[in-house]
Amino acid sequence: MLSAREAYGRLAVAILSTYPPRECGIATFSRDLVTSLQPTGIQPLVVAMNEEGVDRQYGPEVIYAIQEDRIEDYRRAAHALNRSGVDVVNVQHEFGIFGGEWGEYVLEFVQHLALPLVVTLHTVLSDPPAQARRILRTLCQRADGIVVLSPSAVDLLEERYGIPSGRVRVIWHGVPTVDFVPREQAKAKLELQGRLVLTTFGLVSPGKGIEDVLDALPSVVLAFPNTLYLILGETHPALRRREGERYRGILLERVERLGLDSFVRFVNRYLPDEELLRYLQATDVYITPYHNPDQIVSGTLSWAMACGCAIVSTPYRYAQDVLNEGRGVLVPFRSPRAIASALCDLLGDAEKRRRIGERAWQFAQQMRWPVVAQQYAALFREVARRVHVEAAV
């Protein structure tokens, strides 16, 4: 059997991650990374993570699949990669996608892996339980390259995990390259003419702060009766498996109790990229009211910036990193009153919305996938070269 390098004639990188058709943010991120690496001369391959009891049909780029709850799958995948001729392995790390306590089974994979390793950390907790700290420290100590998606994560790794900042590289969360479309033109395509559009998107679950926006809306719609709040996305699959649509029912009941039926619209499905971008291009103010102050990255916020939205957000770590210098408006956690005040200020000042959105869009240019993919490609080549040289000494 041909090795990966012989088969493709270029550096081969295997990415361990969730992957479409699985519906989750890490899967979308990895799909976009795979697509964007193709023009860089890197051959991306995928080792896909499956939930317990799920067996998916993947595209040809997926060369192996792991059932998250089967620890022997992790060993087998590592040994298969060792024999495959792959040059570098990239683990897209999020605690919730691997089996065992705090996703500890991923350590079984890296323990048996004999190839250069790059880890991309989507979560870095500031005050982690002992098991979570151990897992992240072990991954970073084993890794030949460490990627985080915001500057705050570099400081956290050094201060809380003892990982020297010199070993860590910041590569921003990738975003699509989006053409500017006038808001009213985008609204017309979605039959939203005449509305002031507020949007939150992503997998719906507690902790996203949607209740806070709903509680803020009565005073907003009193001042701006043409307001429409769009909540885009299905219920988080893990939450739906545990309790069905109970949480969404709580949100719907709140909408009815507050008399907001004409001002709130749920789009309860996982939106294709093209449709999601159309909604964002039609958005006057994007809102991320998240409750977790330690959240170190947000793909939804990144996409909103790429579309030039004016943004209102709670001050979780990633929002502080990307929305400073007038690129957004930060409001306190769990404060409907502050959200209402910020929204009324922006909805009443179109020029201010335009300035904030323009600054966000300009910042997001460095986050476009072609730029991000080139940075990953350079890191993969650097790691492969360094490890090869060290092995030869």
DRENDO-1510 file (C-alpha; in Angstrom, 1 decimal, always signed):
<recs>
REC; n; res; u; v; w
REC; 1; MET; +0.0; +0.0; +0.0 .
REC; 2; LEU; +1.3; +3.5; -0.8 .
REC; 3; SER; +2.2; +5.8; +2.1 .
REC; 4; ALA; +0.3; +9.1; +2.4 .
REC; 5; ARG; +3.4; +11.0; +1.1 .
REC; 6; GLU; +3.8; +8.6; -1.9 .
REC; 7; ALA; +0.1; +8.7; -2.7 .
REC; 8; TYR; -0.3; +12.5; -2.6 .
REC; 9; GLY; +3.2; +13.8; -3.4 .
REC; 10; ARG; +3.1; +16.4; -0.7 .
REC; 11; LEU; +3.2; +16.9; +3.1 .
REC; 12; ALA; +0.3; +14.9; +4.5 .
REC; 13; VAL; -1.4; +16.1; +7.7 .
REC; 14; ALA; -4.1; +14.1; +9.6 .
REC; 15; ILE; -6.6; +16.1; +11.5 .
REC; 16; LEU; -8.3; +14.5; +14.5 .
REC; 17; SER; -11.6; +16.2; +15.0 .
REC; 18; THR; -15.4; +16.0; +14.7 .
REC; 19; TYR; -16.3; +16.4; +11.1 .
REC; 20; PRO; -19.4; +16.9; +8.9 .
REC; 21; PRO; -22.0; +15.6; +8.5 .
REC; 22; ARG; -21.8; +15.9; +12.3 .
REC; 23; GLU; -23.3; +19.2; +13.3 .
REC; 24; CYS; -21.0; +21.1; +15.7 .
REC; 25; GLY; -18.7; +24.1; +15.6 .
REC; 26; ILE; -15.5; +22.1; +15.8 .
REC; 27; ALA; -16.7; +20.0; +12.8 .
REC; 28; THR; -17.4; +23.1; +10.7 .
REC; 29; PHE; -14.0; +24.6; +11.7 .
REC; 30; SER; -12.1; +21.4; +10.7 .
REC; 31; ARG; -14.0; +21.1; +7.4 .
REC; 32; ASP; -13.1; +24.7; +6.6 .
REC; 33; LEU; -9.5; +24.1; +7.6 .
REC; 34; VAL; -9.3; +21.0; +5.3 .
REC; 35; THR; -10.8; +22.9; +2.4 .
REC; 36; SER; -8.5; +25.9; +2.9 .
REC; 37; LEU; -5.3; +23.8; +3.2 .
REC; 38; GLN; -5.7; +22.2; -0.2 .
REC; 39; PRO; -4.3; +25.2; -2.2 .
REC; 40; THR; -1.3; +25.5; +0.2 .
REC; 41; GLY; +0.4; +22.3; -0.9 .
REC; 42; ILE; -0.6; +20.4; +2.2 .
REC; 43; GLN; -2.6; +17.2; +1.8 .
REC; 44; PRO; -5.2; +17.2; +4.7 .
REC; 45; LEU; -6.7; +14.0; +5.9 .
REC; 46; VAL; -9.2; +13.4; +8.7 .
REC; 47; VAL; -9.6; +11.1; +11.6 .
REC; 48; ALA; -13.3; +11.7; +12.6 .
REC; 49; MET; -14.7; +11.5; +16.1 .
REC; 50; ASN; -18.2; +9.8; +16.4 .
REC; 51; GLU; -20.5; +10.0; +19.4 .
REC; 52; GLU; -21.5; +6.8; +21.2 .
REC; 53; GLY; -23.6; +4.6; +19.0 .
REC; 54; VAL; -23.3; +6.8; +15.9 .
REC; 55; ASP; -21.8; +5.6; +12.6 .
REC; 56; ARG; -21.6; +8.2; +9.9 .
REC; 57; GLN; -20.9; +8.2; +6.1 .
REC; 58; TYR; -17.9; +10.6; +5.4 .
REC; 59; GLY; -16.2; +11.9; +2.4 .
REC; 60; PRO; -13.0; +10.4; +1.0 .
REC; 61; GLU; -10.8; +12.7; +3.1 .
REC; 62; VAL; -11.8; +10.8; +6.2 .
REC; 63; ILE; -9.4; +7.9; +6.5 .
REC; 64; TYR; -10.4; +6.7; +9.9 .
REC; 65; ALA; -13.2; +7.1; +12.5 .
REC; 66; ILE; -13.1; +6.7; +16.3 .
REC; 67; GLN; -16.1; +5.9; +18.5 .
REC; 68; GLU; -15.6; +8.4; +21.4 .
REC; 69; ASP; -16.5; +5.8; +24.1 .
REC; 70; ARG; -14.2; +3.0; +22.8 .
REC; 71; ILE; -10.7; +3.5; +24.2 .
REC; 72; GLU; -9.3; +0.8; +21.9 .
REC; 73; ASP; -10.3; +2.9; +18.9 .
REC; 74; TYR; -7.9; +5.6; +19.9 .
REC; 75; ARG; -5.0; +3.1; +20.1 .
REC; 76; ARG; -5.9; +1.6; +16.7 .
REC; 77; ALA; -6.2; +5.0; +15.1 .
REC; 78; ALA; -2.7; +6.0; +16.4 .
REC; 79; HIS; -1.1; +2.8; +15.2 .
REC; 80; ALA; -2.8; +3.1; +11.8 .
REC; 81; LEU; -1.5; +6.6; +11.4 .
REC; 82; ASN; +2.0; +5.5; +12.4 .
REC; 83; ARG; +1.9; +3.1; +9.5 .
REC; 84; SER; +0.3; +5.4; +7.0 .
REC; 85; GLY; +3.1; +7.6; +6.0 .
REC; 86; VAL; +1.3; +10.7; +7.3 .
REC; 87; ASP; +3.8; +13.4; +8.2 .
REC; 88; VAL; +2.1; +15.4; +10.9 .
REC; 89; VAL; -1.0; +14.9; +13.1 .
REC; 90; ASN; -3.2; +17.9; +14.2 .
REC; 91; VAL; -5.5; +17.3; +17.2 .
REC; 92; GLN; -8.4; +19.8; +17.3 .
REC; 93; HIS; -9.0; +19.7; +21.1 .
REC; 94; GLU; -12.2; +20.3; +22.9 .
REC; 95; PHE; -12.9; +18.5; +26.1 .
REC; 96; GLY; -16.4; +17.4; +25.1 .
REC; 97; ILE; -15.6; +15.5; +21.9 .
REC; 98; PHE; -13.5; +12.8; +23.4 .
REC; 99; GLY; -14.4; +9.9; +25.7 .
REC; 100; GLY; -13.6; +9.4; +29.4 .
REC; 101; GLU; -13.6; +11.8; +32.2 .
REC; 102; TRP; -13.0; +15.3; +30.7 .
REC; 103; GLY; -12.1; +13.6; +27.4 .
REC; 104; GLU; -9.1; +11.8; +28.8 .
REC; 105; TYR; -9.2; +9.1; +26.1 .
REC; 106; VAL; -7.4; +11.5; +23.8 .
REC; 107; LEU; -4.3; +10.8; +25.8 .
REC; 108; GLU; -4.5; +7.2; +24.8 .
REC; 109; PHE; -4.3; +8.4; +21.2 .
REC; 110; VAL; -1.2; +10.7; +21.7 .
REC; 111; GLN; +0.5; +8.1; +23.9 .
REC; 112; HIS; +0.6; +5.6; +21.0 .
REC; 113; LEU; +1.3; +8.2; +18.3 .
REC; 114; ALA; +4.8; +8.1; +17.0 .
REC; 115; LEU; +4.4; +11.1; +14.6 .
REC; 116; PRO; +4.9; +14.9; +15.0 .
REC; 117; LEU; +2.0; +16.4; +16.8 .
REC; 118; VAL; +0.3; +19.8; +16.7 .
REC; 119; VAL; -2.6; +20.6; +19.1 .
REC; 120; THR; -5.2; +23.3; +18.5 .
REC; 121; LEU; -6.8; +24.2; +21.8 .
REC; 122; HIS; -10.4; +25.5; +21.5 .
REC; 123; THR; -10.9; +25.7; +25.3 .
REC; 124; VAL; -8.4; +26.8; +27.9 .
REC; 125; LEU; -10.0; +27.0; +31.3 .
REC; 126; SER; -8.7; +29.6; +33.8 .
REC; 127; ASP; -9.5; +27.5; +36.9 .
REC; 128; PRO; -9.7; +23.9; +35.7 .
REC; 129; PRO; -10.4; +20.8; +37.7 .
REC; 130; ALA; -7.3; +18.6; +38.3 .
REC; 131; GLN; -8.2; +16.1; +35.5 .
REC; 132; ALA; -8.8; +18.8; +32.9 .
REC; 133; ARG; -5.5; +20.5; +33.9 .
REC; 134; ARG; -3.7; +17.2; +33.6 .
REC; 135; ILE; -5.1; +16.4; +30.2 .
REC; 136; LEU; -4.2; +19.8; +28.7 .
REC; 137; ARG; -0.7; +19.9; +30.3 .
REC; 138; THR; +0.0; +16.3; +29.0 .
REC; 139; LEU; -1.2; +17.3; +25.5 .
REC; 140; CYS; +1.0; +20.4; +25.4 .
REC; 141; GLN; +4.0; +18.7; +26.8 .
REC; 142; ARG; +3.8; +16.0; +24.1 .
REC; 143; ALA; +3.0; +18.4; +21.3 .
REC; 144; ASP; +5.6; +19.7; +18.9 .
REC; 145; GLY; +3.4; +22.7; +18.1 .
REC; 146; ILE; +0.6; +24.4; +20.1 .
REC; 147; VAL; -2.0; +26.6; +18.6 .
REC; 148; VAL; -4.5; +28.8; +20.4 .
REC; 149; LEU; -7.1; +31.0; +18.8 .
REC; 150; SER; -6.7; +34.2; +20.9 .
REC; 151; PRO; -4.0; +36.0; +22.8 .
REC; 152; SER; -5.7; +35.5; +26.2 .
REC; 153; ALA; -5.1; +31.8; +25.9 .
REC; 154; VAL; -1.3; +32.2; +25.7 .
REC; 155; ASP; -1.3; +34.0; +29.0 .
REC; 156; LEU; -3.6; +31.3; +30.6 .
REC; 157; LEU; -1.4; +28.5; +29.4 .
REC; 158; GLU; +1.7; +30.0; +31.0 .
REC; 159; GLU; +0.1; +31.2; +34.2 .
REC; 160; ARG; -2.2; +28.3; +35.0 .
REC; 161; TYR; -0.6; +25.3; +33.2 .
REC; 162; GLY; +3.1; +26.2; +33.2 .
REC; 163; ILE; +3.4; +26.1; +29.4 .
REC; 164; PRO; +6.0; +28.7; +28.2 .
REC; 165; SER; +4.5; +31.3; +26.0 .
REC; 166; GLY; +7.3; +30.9; +23.5 .
REC; 167; ARG; +5.9; +27.4; +22.6 .
REC; 168; VAL; +2.5; +28.7; +21.8 .
REC; 169; ARG; +1.3; +30.3; +18.5 .
REC; 170; VAL; -1.8; +32.4; +18.0 .
REC; 171; ILE; -3.7; +31.6; +14.8 .
REC; 172; TRP; -7.1; +33.3; +14.7 .
REC; 173; HIS; -10.3; +31.4; +14.2 .
REC; 174; GLY; -10.9; +31.2; +10.5 .
REC; 175; VAL; -13.8; +33.1; +8.8 .
REC; 176; PRO; -15.2; +33.1; +5.3 .
REC; 177; THR; -14.2; +35.7; +2.8 .
REC; 178; VAL; -17.5; +37.7; +2.6 .
REC; 179; ASP; -18.4; +40.3; +0.0 .
REC; 180; PHE; -20.0; +43.5; +1.3 .
REC; 181; VAL; -23.7; +43.6; +0.6 .
REC; 182; PRO; -25.8; +46.6; +1.6 .
REC; 183; ARG; -28.0; +45.6; +4.6 .
REC; 184; GLU; -31.2; +46.6; +3.0 .
REC; 185; GLN; -30.4; +44.5; -0.1 .
REC; 186; ALA; -29.6; +41.5; +2.1 .
REC; 187; LYS; -32.8; +42.1; +4.1 .
REC; 188; ALA; -34.9; +42.1; +0.9 .
REC; 189; LYS; -33.6; +38.6; +0.0 .
REC; 190; LEU; -34.9; +37.3; +3.3 .
REC; 191; GLU; -38.1; +39.4; +3.2 .
REC; 192; LEU; -37.0; +41.4; +6.3 .
REC; 193; GLN; -37.4; +44.8; +4.7 .
REC; 194; GLY; -38.2; +47.6; +7.2 .
REC; 195; ARG; -37.0; +45.6; +10.2 .
REC; 196; LEU; -34.1; +46.4; +12.5 .
REC; 197; VAL; -32.6; +43.0; +12.7 .
REC; 198; LEU; -30.8; +41.6; +15.8 .
REC; 199; THR; -29.2; +38.1; +15.6 .
REC; 200; THR; -27.7; +35.4; +17.7 .
REC; 201; PHE; -26.7; +32.1; +16.0 .
REC; 202; GLY; -25.2; +28.8; +17.0 .
REC; 203; LEU; -26.3; +25.6; +18.8 .
REC; 204; VAL; -28.9; +26.6; +21.3 .
REC; 205; SER; -28.2; +25.7; +25.0 .
REC; 206; PRO; -28.2; +27.2; +28.5 .
REC; 207; GLY; -25.3; +29.5; +29.1 .
REC; 208; LYS; -25.6; +31.3; +25.7 .
REC; 209; GLY; -27.5; +34.1; +27.5 .
REC; 210; ILE; -30.5; +34.2; +25.1 .
REC; 211; GLU; -32.8; +34.7; +28.1 .
REC; 212; ASP; -31.0; +37.9; +28.9 .
REC; 213; VAL; -31.7; +39.3; +25.4 .
REC; 214; LEU; -35.4; +38.3; +25.6 .
REC; 215; ASP; -35.7; +40.0; +29.0 .
REC; 216; ALA; -34.1; +43.1; +27.4 .
REC; 217; LEU; -36.4; +43.2; +24.4 .
REC; 218; PRO; -39.6; +44.8; +25.9 .
REC; 219; SER; -37.9; +48.1; +26.4 .
REC; 220; VAL; -36.1; +47.9; +23.0 .
REC; 221; VAL; -39.3; +47.2; +21.0 .
REC; 222; LEU; -41.1; +50.0; +22.9 .
REC; 223; ALA; -38.5; +52.4; +21.4 .
REC; 224; PHE; -38.1; +50.6; +18.1 .
REC; 225; PRO; -41.2; +48.7; +17.2 .
REC; 226; ASN; -39.8; +47.4; +13.9 .
REC; 227; THR; -37.2; +45.3; +15.8 .
REC; 228; LEU; -36.8; +41.6; +15.0 .
REC; 229; TYR; -34.6; +39.3; +17.0 .
REC; 230; LEU; -33.5; +36.2; +15.1 .
REC; 231; ILE; -32.3; +33.1; +17.1 .
REC; 232; LEU; -30.7; +30.9; +14.5 .
REC; 233; GLY; -29.7; +27.3; +15.1 .
REC; 234; GLU; -31.0; +24.0; +16.4 .
REC; 235; THR; -30.8; +22.9; +20.0 .
REC; 236; HIS; -27.3; +21.5; +20.9 .
REC; 237; PRO; -27.5; +17.8; +19.9 .
REC; 238; ALA; -26.0; +16.7; +23.3 .
REC; 239; LEU; -28.6; +18.7; +25.2 .
REC; 240; ARG; -31.4; +17.3; +22.9 .
REC; 241; ARG; -30.2; +13.8; +23.6 .
REC; 242; ARG; -30.4; +14.4; +27.4 .
REC; 243; GLU; -33.7; +16.3; +27.7 .
REC; 244; GLY; -35.2; +16.8; +24.2 .
REC; 245; GLU; -36.5; +20.3; +23.5 .
REC; 246; ARG; -37.2; +21.3; +27.1 .
REC; 247; TYR; -34.9; +24.3; +27.0 .
REC; 248; ARG; -36.2; +25.6; +23.8 .
REC; 249; GLY; -39.7; +25.3; +25.3 .
REC; 250; ILE; -38.6; +27.5; +28.2 .
REC; 251; LEU; -37.4; +30.1; +25.7 .
REC; 252; LEU; -40.7; +30.0; +23.7 .
REC; 253; GLU; -42.7; +30.3; +26.9 .
REC; 254; ARG; -40.6; +33.4; +27.8 .
REC; 255; VAL; -41.3; +35.0; +24.5 .
REC; 256; GLU; -45.0; +34.4; +24.9 .
REC; 257; ARG; -45.1; +35.7; +28.5 .
REC; 258; LEU; -43.2; +38.9; +27.6 .
REC; 259; GLY; -45.5; +39.5; +24.6 .
REC; 260; LEU; -42.7; +39.3; +22.1 .
REC; 261; ASP; -44.2; +36.9; +19.5 .
REC; 262; SER; -44.1; +39.6; +16.8 .
REC; 263; PHE; -40.5; +40.5; +17.6 .
REC; 264; VAL; -38.7; +37.2; +18.0 .
REC; 265; ARG; -38.2; +34.5; +15.3 .
REC; 266; PHE; -36.6; +31.1; +15.9 .
REC; 267; VAL; -35.0; +29.3; +13.0 .
REC; 268; ASN; -34.7; +25.8; +14.5 .
REC; 269; ARG; -32.2; +24.0; +12.3 .
REC; 270; TYR; -28.5; +23.8; +11.5 .
REC; 271; LEU; -28.1; +26.4; +8.7 .
REC; 272; PRO; -25.9; +25.9; +5.6 .
REC; 273; ASP; -23.1; +28.4; +5.4 .
REC; 274; GLU; -24.6; +30.3; +2.5 .
REC; 275; GLU; -27.9; +30.8; +4.3 .
REC; 276; LEU; -26.2; +31.8; +7.5 .
REC; 277; LEU; -24.1; +34.4; +5.8 .
REC; 278; ARG; -27.2; +35.9; +4.2 .
REC; 279; TYR; -28.7; +36.3; +7.6 .
REC; 280; LEU; -25.6; +37.9; +9.0 .
REC; 281; GLN; -25.4; +40.3; +6.1 .
REC; 282; ALA; -28.9; +41.4; +6.9 .
REC; 283; THR; -28.1; +41.9; +10.6 .
REC; 284; ASP; -28.0; +45.4; +12.1 .
REC; 285; VAL; -26.7; +44.2; +15.5 .
REC; 286; TYR; -25.2; +40.9; +16.3 .
REC; 287; ILE; -25.4; +39.7; +20.0 .
REC; 288; THR; -23.3; +37.2; +21.9 .
REC; 289; PRO; -24.7; +37.4; +25.5 .
REC; 290; TYR; -22.7; +34.4; +26.7 .
REC; 291; HIS; -22.4; +33.7; +30.4 .
REC; 292; ASN; -19.0; +32.0; +30.6 .
REC; 293; PRO; -16.3; +34.6; +31.2 .
REC; 294; ASP; -13.6; +32.1; +30.3 .
REC; 295; GLN; -14.8; +31.4; +26.8 .
REC; 296; ILE; -11.6; +31.7; +24.8 .
REC; 297; VAL; -13.0; +31.5; +21.3 .
REC; 298; SER; -16.3; +32.0; +19.5 .
REC; 299; GLY; -16.7; +31.0; +15.9 .
REC; 300; THR; -20.1; +32.8; +15.8 .
REC; 301; LEU; -18.6; +36.1; +16.9 .
REC; 302; SER; -15.8; +35.7; +14.4 .
REC; 303; TRP; -18.3; +35.1; +11.5 .
REC; 304; ALA; -20.3; +38.2; +12.6 .
REC; 305; MET; -17.2; +40.3; +12.4 .
REC; 306; ALA; -16.4; +38.9; +8.9 .
REC; 307; CYS; -19.8; +40.2; +7.8 .
REC; 308; GLY; -19.2; +43.7; +9.3 .
REC; 309; CYS; -22.0; +43.5; +11.9 .
REC; 310; ALA; -22.1; +45.9; +14.8 .
REC; 311; ILE; -21.8; +43.7; +17.8 .
REC; 312; VAL; -23.0; +43.8; +21.4 .
REC; 313; SER; -21.4; +41.1; +23.6 .
REC; 314; THR; -20.7; +40.2; +27.2 .
REC; 315; PRO; -17.0; +40.5; +28.1 .
REC; 316; TYR; -15.8; +36.9; +27.9 .
REC; 317; ARG; -12.1; +36.5; +27.1 .
REC; 318; TYR; -12.4; +36.2; +23.3 .
REC; 319; ALA; -14.8; +39.1; +23.0 .
REC; 320; GLN; -12.4; +41.3; +25.0 .
REC; 321; ASP; -9.5; +40.2; +22.6 .
REC; 322; VAL; -11.3; +41.0; +19.4 .
REC; 323; LEU; -13.8; +43.7; +20.2 .
REC; 324; ASN; -11.5; +46.3; +21.8 .
REC; 325; GLU; -10.6; +49.6; +20.0 .
REC; 326; GLY; -14.2; +50.3; +19.1 .
REC; 327; ARG; -14.9; +47.1; +17.3 .
REC; 328; GLY; -17.9; +46.3; +19.4 .
REC; 329; VAL; -19.9; +47.1; +22.6 .
REC; 330; LEU; -19.2; +45.1; +25.8 .
REC; 331; VAL; -22.0; +44.8; +28.4 .
REC; 332; PRO; -21.9; +43.1; +31.9 .
REC; 333; PHE; -22.8; +39.5; +32.2 .
REC; 334; ARG; -26.5; +38.6; +32.9 .
REC; 335; SER; -27.6; +42.2; +32.6 .
REC; 336; PRO; -30.8; +42.6; +30.4 .
REC; 337; ARG; -30.8; +46.3; +31.4 .
REC; 338; ALA; -27.3; +46.9; +30.0 .
REC; 339; ILE; -28.2; +44.9; +26.8 .
REC; 340; ALA; -31.3; +47.0; +26.3 .
REC; 341; SER; -29.3; +50.2; +26.7 .
REC; 342; ALA; -26.6; +49.2; +24.3 .
REC; 343; LEU; -29.2; +48.0; +21.7 .
REC; 344; CYS; -31.2; +51.2; +21.9 .
REC; 345; ASP; -28.1; +53.3; +21.5 .
REC; 346; LEU; -27.0; +51.4; +18.4 .
REC; 347; LEU; -30.4; +51.0; +16.8 .
REC; 348; GLY; -30.9; +54.8; +17.1 .
REC; 349; ASP; -27.6; +55.6; +15.5 .
REC; 350; ALA; -27.0; +54.1; +12.0 .
REC; 351; GLU; -23.7; +55.9; +11.6 .
REC; 352; LYS; -22.4; +54.4; +14.8 .
REC; 353; ARG; -23.4; +50.9; +13.7 .
REC; 354; ARG; -21.6; +51.5; +10.4 .
REC; 355; ARG; -18.4; +52.6; +12.1 .
REC; 356; ILE; -18.3; +49.7; +14.5 .
REC; 357; GLY; -19.1; +47.2; +11.8 .
REC; 358; GLU; -16.4; +48.6; +9.5 .
REC; 359; ARG; -13.8; +48.3; +12.3 .
REC; 360; ALA; -14.9; +44.7; +13.0 .
REC; 361; TRP; -14.8; +43.8; +9.3 .
REC; 362; GLN; -11.3; +45.3; +8.9 .
REC; 363; PHE; -10.0; +43.3; +11.8 .
REC; 364; ALA; -11.5; +40.1; +10.5 .
REC; 365; GLN; -9.5; +40.3; +7.3 .
REC; 366; GLN; -6.6; +38.7; +9.0 .
REC; 367; MET; -8.9; +35.9; +10.1 .
REC; 368; ARG; -10.0; +34.9; +6.5 .
REC; 369; TRP; -9.5; +31.2; +5.9 .
REC; 370; PRO; -6.9; +31.6; +3.1 .
REC; 371; VAL; -4.7; +33.6; +5.5 .
REC; 372; VAL; -5.3; +31.2; +8.4 .
REC; 373; ALA; -4.6; +28.1; +6.3 .
REC; 374; GLN; -1.2; +29.5; +5.2 .
REC; 375; GLN; -0.3; +30.0; +8.8 .
REC; 376; TYR; -1.3; +26.4; +9.7 .
REC; 377; ALA; +0.6; +25.1; +6.6 .
REC; 378; ALA; +3.7; +27.0; +7.6 .
REC; 379; LEU; +3.5; +25.5; +11.1 .
REC; 380; PHE; +3.0; +22.0; +9.9 .
REC; 381; ARG; +6.0; +22.3; +7.6 .
REC; 382; GLU; +8.1; +23.8; +10.4 .
REC; 383; VAL; +7.2; +21.0; +12.8 .
REC; 384; ALA; +7.8; +18.2; +10.3 .
REC; 385; ARG; +11.2; +19.7; +9.4 .
REC; 386; ARG; +12.2; +20.3; +13.0 .
REC; 387; VAL; +11.2; +16.8; +14.2 .
REC; 388; HIS; +13.0; +15.2; +11.2 .
REC; 389; VAL; +16.2; +17.1; +12.0 .
REC; 390; GLU; +16.0; +16.2; +15.7 .
REC; 391; ALA; +15.5; +12.6; +14.8 .
REC; 392; ALA; +18.5; +12.6; +12.6 .
REC; 393; VAL; +20.9; +14.1; +15.2 .
</recs>
